[in-house]
Amino acid sequence: MDLEGYAKRGILRNDKALREKLADRILEIKNIPRKHALEIASAVIVEAKATINPEGDFLKPVTSGITMGEFGVGSRGAGDFYTHEKIAEVIGKTGAVVDSSHLDDSGVVLAGGKYIVVTIDGMHSRLSDFPYLAGFHVARAALRDVYVMGARPVAMLSDIHVADDGDVAKIFDHIAGITTVSELTGVPLITGSTLRIGGDMVIGERMTGGVGAVGVAESLTARIQAKPGDAILMTEGAGGGTVSTTALYYGMHHIVDETINLKFIDACEALFEAGLIWKIHAMTDVTNGGVRGDAKEISRTAGVRLVFEEERMRSLVNTKVLAMLDELEIDYLGVSLDALLIIAPPGYADEILECVRRKGVAIDVVGKVEEGAGAELIINGEARDFTPRFRESAYTPIKKLVGEKTPKNFEEMKKAVDEAAAQAIEKKRRVVGRLKGE
């Protein structure tokens, strides 16, 4: 629970009973005397009042009036993709080989004649009560993001935040999950950070964090290199954090076991060992937003049209996972499958298929790249639109309640987000100018 946020909302509505209410909220979580809870509440209110209306260019935040949830940020749909485009605008032009404007899995800089690939992945927010599982899946995700750029990962780093009342052992359990992947792949976890969420201002047991990875490449397989005429191949997928979350919160816990594997990494290593990585134009991992989201990003970045065959993709989804998704009426094309998507000249397709299958990983050709824009899905010979929804497929009970439909005022919200991004850019310009003495 965010004590500071609760206090500020109470102050703004001039709640005369704020101190007592805040103490009640504290006592719902902490087993302490009421006198101490009232003292904490008083201190929180003092700090909240001191920062509720900050003055100065550095302190006054840019606001849009649009919340993260309303706009679907983090939900891997239209609102999320739009926000990431705006993030790239705020960052601005960089000297990187691949930066945020490419909407790729990782960023890339050139140093010492080699490509240095850097990525960061946040743990799944619903796996806070399952630290080991969260660590395993976020570490695997970070390595995937390096591999799909045509790089071999050389190191990992972690960032762990646990709220004030969380058990210290969560840290160890989480790191054990990360280093399980580390030991099996030979990629060391070499540094990190461990903090409380919000310090004294956030109580409860929530955990969050992320894992970063660094890799080195001699050439790249970035999305922008997809070309008309290329074949699209996909490996088998059983999901990761998203599928685990679905299984956990629908009471199908046995399905989680299906997600514990390194088949994605096995497939990438096989391509490296066979020297086939250099014959591939682009790769990506099918993560949140599913194939729908990846298709949109690749199309936008490379300026091409992607055509997928639904039947072939369906056959590559783990049978137990697919059965669960079908039973729960969750669109498997709109969630993370943790499959490897490969875009390569058709002349190399057979060689790639044979190489990956020898490693014991299922793979097939699932589509093609054409001239044009957007993406389409072929079902029983009929072409259908394949654009992502406003949010990824709703894969938990609460997500189904929130829904996937685009809000009626989405265009108005976009204008507010545009204005906020412009204000942030202008703020940056002012500060940079000041520090340069301009």
C-alpha positions in Angstrom: 0.0 0.0 0.0 1.3 3.5 -1.0 1.0 5.5 2.3 2.3 8.7 0.6 -0.3 8.5 -2.2 -3.1 7.8 0.2 -2.0 10.8 2.3 -1.8 13.2 -0.6 -5.2 12.3 -1.8 -6.6 12.9 1.6 -4.9 16.2 1.9 -6.3 17.4 -1.4 -9.8 16.6 -0.4 -9.2 18.1 3.0 -10.1 14.9 4.9 -10.2 15.9 8.6 -10.0 12.3 9.7 -7.0 11.5 7.5 -4.6 10.7 10.4 -6.9 8.1 11.9 -7.9 6.6 8.6 -4.2 6.3 7.6 -3.4 4.6 10.9 -6.2 2.1 10.3 -4.8 1.2 6.9 -1.3 0.8 8.5 -2.8 -1.5 11.2 -4.4 -3.7 8.5 -0.8 -4.7 7.5 1.5 -4.1 10.4 1.1 -5.7 13.9 2.1 -2.7 15.9 0.5 -0.6 18.7 -2.1 1.9 17.5 -0.1 4.7 19.1 2.9 3.9 16.9 0.6 3.6 13.8 -0.7 7.1 14.6 2.9 8.4 14.8 3.7 6.9 11.5 0.6 8.4 10.0 1.5 11.8 11.3 5.0 11.6 9.9 3.7 10.5 6.5 1.2 13.5 6.4 4.0 15.9 7.2 6.2 14.6 4.3 3.2 14.5 2.0 2.3 18.1 2.7 5.9 19.2 2.1 5.9 17.8 -1.4 2.3 18.2 -2.6 2.8 21.3 -4.6 6.5 21.6 -5.5 7.9 24.7 -7.1 10.7 25.0 -9.7 11.4 23.5 -13.1 13.1 20.4 -11.8 10.4 19.6 -9.2 7.1 20.3 -11.0 6.1 17.1 -12.8 4.7 16.9 -16.3 1.2 15.6 -16.2 -1.3 14.3 -18.8 -4.4 13.6 -16.7 -4.4 10.1 -18.2 -3.6 7.1 -16.0 -1.4 4.1 -16.9 -4.4 1.8 -16.6 -6.7 3.9 -18.7 -4.2 4.1 -21.5 -3.2 0.4 -21.3 0.5 1.1 -20.6 2.2 -2.2 -19.9 -0.7 -4.2 -21.4 1.0 -4.7 -24.7 -1.7 -3.3 -26.9 -2.4 -0.2 -28.9 -2.0 2.2 -25.9 1.2 0.6 -24.8 2.7 0.6 -28.3 1.7 4.3 -28.7 3.4 5.2 -25.4 6.6 3.5 -26.4 6.6 5.5 -29.6 6.4 8.6 -27.5 9.2 7.4 -25.2 11.4 7.2 -28.3 10.4 10.8 -29.1 11.3 12.0 -25.6 14.7 10.2 -25.8 15.3 11.8 -29.2 18.0 11.0 -31.8 20.9 9.0 -30.4 24.1 7.7 -31.8 23.1 4.1 -31.2 22.9 1.5 -33.9 19.6 0.4 -32.5 17.6 2.5 -30.1 14.1 2.8 -28.7 12.8 4.3 -32.0 13.3 0.8 -33.6 10.9 -0.8 -31.1 13.3 -3.7 -30.9 14.0 -6.2 -28.2 17.3 -4.6 -27.2 19.4 -1.5 -27.8 22.8 -1.7 -29.7 25.9 0.4 -29.7 29.1 0.0 -31.6 32.3 -0.2 -29.4 35.7 -1.6 -30.2 34.5 -2.9 -33.6 31.8 -5.1 -32.1 28.1 -4.6 -31.4 27.3 -4.3 -27.7 23.7 -5.4 -27.1 21.9 -4.3 -23.9 18.4 -5.1 -22.7 16.3 -5.0 -19.5 13.2 -7.0 -18.7 10.8 -6.5 -15.8 9.6 -9.5 -13.8 5.9 -10.3 -14.3 4.0 -8.2 -11.8 1.7 -11.0 -10.8 4.5 -13.3 -9.7 5.4 -11.3 -6.6 4.3 -14.3 -4.4 6.4 -16.7 -6.5 9.9 -15.2 -6.4 11.7 -18.2 -7.8 9.4 -18.4 -10.8 9.6 -14.7 -11.3 13.4 -14.9 -11.3 13.6 -17.8 -13.7 11.3 -16.3 -16.3 12.7 -12.8 -16.2 16.2 -14.0 -16.6 15.3 -16.2 -19.5 13.4 -13.3 -21.1 16.5 -11.0 -20.8 18.7 -13.6 -22.5 16.1 -14.1 -25.2 16.2 -10.4 -26.0 19.9 -10.5 -26.5 19.9 -13.7 -28.6 17.3 -12.3 -31.0 19.6 -9.4 -31.9 22.1 -11.9 -33.2 24.3 -11.6 -30.1 25.5 -14.1 -27.5 24.9 -12.9 -23.9 27.9 -12.5 -21.7 26.5 -11.2 -18.4 23.3 -10.5 -16.5 22.4 -7.9 -13.8 19.4 -7.8 -11.5 17.3 -5.2 -9.7 15.1 -6.4 -6.9 12.6 -4.3 -4.9 10.6 -5.7 -2.0 8.1 -3.7 0.1 8.7 -2.9 3.7 6.8 -6.0 5.1 8.2 -8.5 2.6 10.2 -11.4 3.8 14.0 -11.0 3.2 14.0 -14.5 1.9 12.1 -13.3 -1.2 15.4 -11.9 -2.4 17.3 -15.2 -2.1 14.4 -17.2 -3.7 14.3 -14.7 -6.6 18.1 -14.8 -7.2 18.0 -18.6 -7.1 15.5 -18.4 -10.0 17.7 -16.1 -11.9 20.9 -18.1 -11.3 19.2 -21.3 -12.3 19.1 -19.9 -15.8 22.6 -18.4 -15.3 24.2 -21.7 -14.4 22.4 -23.7 -17.2 23.5 -21.2 -19.8 26.9 -20.2 -18.5 25.9 -16.5 -18.5 26.9 -15.1 -15.0 24.9 -12.8 -12.9 27.5 -10.2 -12.0 25.9 -7.2 -10.3 22.6 -5.8 -9.2 20.6 -3.7 -6.7 18.4 -4.6 -3.8 16.0 -2.0 -2.4 12.6 -1.5 -0.6 9.8 -0.3 -2.8 9.2 3.3 -1.8 11.3 2.9 1.4 9.1 3.6 4.5 6.2 4.9 2.4 5.1 1.6 0.9 3.9 -1.2 3.2 2.9 -4.7 2.3 4.8 -7.6 0.8 4.9 -6.8 -2.9 8.0 -7.5 -4.9 9.1 -6.2 -8.2 12.3 -5.9 -10.2 14.0 -6.7 -13.4 16.9 -8.5 -15.0 19.2 -6.9 -17.6 21.6 -8.7 -20.0 24.6 -7.6 -22.1 25.7 -9.4 -25.2 28.2 -9.1 -28.0 27.6 -9.5 -31.7 29.5 -9.3 -35.0 26.3 -8.7 -37.0 22.7 -8.0 -36.1 19.3 -9.6 -36.7 17.2 -6.6 -35.8 13.6 -6.3 -36.9 14.3 -3.5 -39.4 16.1 -5.9 -41.6 13.0 -7.9 -42.5 12.5 -7.9 -46.3 9.7 -8.7 -48.8 10.1 -12.3 -49.9 11.4 -13.5 -46.6 10.0 -16.6 -44.9 8.7 -16.4 -41.3 9.5 -19.4 -39.1 8.4 -20.0 -35.5 9.6 -22.4 -32.8 7.5 -24.2 -30.3 6.3 -22.1 -27.3 5.0 -23.0 -23.9 4.9 -19.5 -22.5 6.7 -18.0 -19.5 5.6 -15.5 -16.9 2.3 -14.7 -18.6 1.2 -18.4 -19.0 2.4 -19.1 -15.5 0.3 -16.3 -14.2 -2.7 -17.6 -16.1 -2.3 -21.1 -14.7 -1.7 -19.8 -11.1 -4.7 -17.5 -11.0 -7.1 -19.9 -12.6 -6.0 -22.7 -10.3 -4.4 -24.8 -13.0 -1.0 -24.9 -11.2 0.3 -28.0 -13.0 0.5 -26.1 -16.2 3.4 -24.0 -14.7 5.7 -27.0 -15.1 5.3 -26.7 -18.9 6.9 -23.3 -18.9 10.1 -24.4 -17.2 12.5 -25.0 -20.1 15.3 -23.5 -22.1 14.1 -24.5 -25.6 14.3 -21.0 -26.9 17.9 -20.6 -25.9 18.7 -24.1 -27.2 17.3 -23.1 -30.6 19.4 -19.9 -30.7 22.6 -21.7 -29.6 22.0 -24.3 -32.4 21.8 -21.5 -35.0 25.0 -20.0 -33.7 26.9 -23.3 -33.7 25.8 -24.0 -37.2 26.7 -20.6 -38.5 23.2 -19.9 -39.6 22.6 -16.9 -37.5 24.4 -14.8 -40.1 21.9 -15.9 -42.8 18.9 -14.6 -40.8 17.5 -11.2 -41.4 15.5 -10.7 -38.2 14.5 -12.5 -35.0 12.2 -11.7 -32.2 10.7 -13.5 -29.2 6.9 -13.8 -29.1 6.3 -12.1 -25.8 3.6 -9.9 -24.2 1.2 -8.8 -26.9 1.8 -12.1 -28.6 2.3 -12.6 -32.4 -0.2 -9.8 -32.9 2.0 -7.3 -31.2 5.2 -8.5 -32.7 3.7 -8.4 -36.2 2.6 -4.7 -35.7 6.1 -3.7 -34.5 8.0 -5.5 -37.2 5.7 -4.1 -39.9 6.1 -0.6 -38.6 9.8 -0.8 -38.1 10.8 -2.5 -41.4 8.0 -1.1 -43.6 6.7 -4.5 -44.7 3.5 -6.6 -44.6 3.5 -9.9 -42.7 1.2 -12.8 -43.5 0.7 -15.6 -41.0 -0.9 -19.1 -41.3 -2.9 -19.7 -38.2 -3.0 -23.5 -38.4 0.7 -23.8 -38.5 1.2 -21.4 -35.5 -1.4 -23.2 -33.5 0.4 -26.6 -34.0 3.5 -25.1 -32.4 1.9 -24.1 -29.1 2.5 -26.6 -26.2 -0.6 -28.8 -26.2 -1.3 -28.5 -22.5 -0.9 -24.7 -22.6 -3.1 -24.4 -25.7 -5.8 -26.5 -24.1 -5.8 -24.2 -21.0 -6.0 -21.0 -23.2 -8.8 -22.5 -25.3 -10.7 -23.6 -22.2 -10.4 -20.1 -20.7 -11.2 -18.4 -24.1 -7.9 -16.6 -24.2 -6.6 -15.8 -27.6 -3.2 -17.6 -27.9 -2.1 -15.1 -30.6 -2.4 -12.2 -28.2 -0.3 -13.5 -25.2 3.3 -14.3 -24.6 4.2 -17.7 -26.0 8.0 -17.3 -25.6 8.5 -18.8 -29.0 11.3 -17.7 -31.4 10.2 -15.9 -34.6 12.7 -16.0 -37.4 12.6 -14.0 -40.6 15.0 -15.2 -43.2 15.4 -15.6 -47.0 13.3 -18.7 -48.1 16.4 -20.3 -49.5 17.7 -20.9 -46.0 14.4 -22.0 -44.5 15.1 -25.8 -44.8 18.6 -25.5 -43.3 17.2 -23.5 -40.4 14.4 -26.0 -39.8 16.7 -29.0 -39.8 19.2 -27.3 -37.5 16.7 -26.4 -34.8 14.9 -29.7 -35.0 18.1 -31.6 -34.5 18.3 -29.7 -31.1 15.0 -31.3 -30.2 13.0 -28.1 -30.7 9.9 -28.0 -32.9 9.8 -25.4 -35.6 7.9 -24.7 -38.9 7.4 -22.1 -41.5 4.4 -20.0 -40.4 4.2 -17.2 -42.9 5.9 -14.8 -45.3 6.9 -11.2 -45.6 5.4 -9.1 -48.4 5.6 -5.5 -49.7 3.1 -3.2 -48.0 2.1 -2.5 -44.4 0.4 -4.2 -41.5 -0.3 -7.9 -41.0 -2.9 -10.5 -41.9 -3.8 -13.9 -40.6 -4.9 -16.8 -42.9 -7.5 -19.0 -41.4 -8.9 -21.8 -43.5 -7.7 -20.0 -46.6 -9.5 -16.7 -45.6 -7.4 -13.6 -44.9 -8.3 -11.8 -41.7 -7.1 -8.6 -40.0 -4.3 -9.3 -37.5 -3.8 -6.0 -35.7 -3.3 -6.0 -31.9 -6.2 -5.1 -29.6 -6.1 -2.2 -27.1 -4.7 -4.6 -24.5 -3.1 -8.1 -24.8 -5.4 -11.0 -24.5 -7.1 -10.9 -21.0 -5.4 -13.8 -19.2 -6.5 -13.5 -15.6 -9.9 -13.0 -14.0 -9.3 -9.3 -13.3 -7.9 -8.7 -16.8 -11.1 -10.2 -18.2 -13.1 -7.7 -16.1 -11.0 -4.8 -17.4 -11.4 -6.1 -21.0 -9.6 -5.6 -24.2 -11.8 -3.0 -26.0 -10.4 0.3 -27.2 -11.9 3.2 -25.0 -14.2 5.5 -26.9 -12.1 8.5 -25.9 -8.8 6.9 -27.0 -8.1 9.6 -29.6 -8.6 12.3 -27.0 -6.3 10.5 -24.6 -3.7 10.3 -27.3 -3.7 14.0 -27.7 -3.2 14.5 -24.0 -0.3 12.0 -24.1 1.2 13.8 -27.1 1.1 17.1 -25.2 2.7 15.5 -22.1 5.5 14.1 -24.2 6.0 17.5 -25.9 6.2 19.1 -22.5 8.8 16.6 -21.3 10.9 17.2 -24.4 10.7 21.0 -23.8 11.7 20.6 -20.2 14.7 18.6 -21.2 15.6 21.2 -23.7 15.5 24.0 -21.1 17.6 22.1 -18.6 20.2 21.0 -21.2 20.4 24.6 -22.4 20.9 25.9 -18.9 23.7 23.4 -18.1 25.4 24.3 -21.3 25.2 27.9 -20.4 23.1 28.8 -23.5 
